[in-house]
Amino acid sequence: MADRRASIYRGGVARLQNEPVVHSVTSAASSTTDDQEQRVKRYLVMMGIRVLCFGLVFVTTGWLRWAAVAGAVLIPYFAVIVANAVRPREAGSIQPVTPPDDRTPRLGQ
């Protein structure tokens, strides 16, 4: 039955003769949810590096151990700064779209 319907339907949609096809175009900025997700990912990556630094403190010696201690102590400060750095909101704009003339041949014309 579905195959029969697919063969009958040719993709045409009935519209009024004078009704133009208009496509919406926008230059809106990314959503705040997307921005927050990126900041959370950056924060979690930095905290993962901090956990790695804690592990290196117990398995290394010398200057590498002190570098790991410094990383474990300083990374949270930078992670919070990066996580709270919100991009400035840019106003989006909606551009008007003028549809082209419909030059589709019609029956009876």
ABEGO torsion letter per residue (X at the ends): XAAAAAAABAGBBBBBAABBBBBBBBABBBBAAAAAAAAAAAAAAAAAAAAAAAAAAAABBEAAAAAAAAAAAAAAAAAAAAAABBBBBBBBBBBBBBBBBBABBBBGX
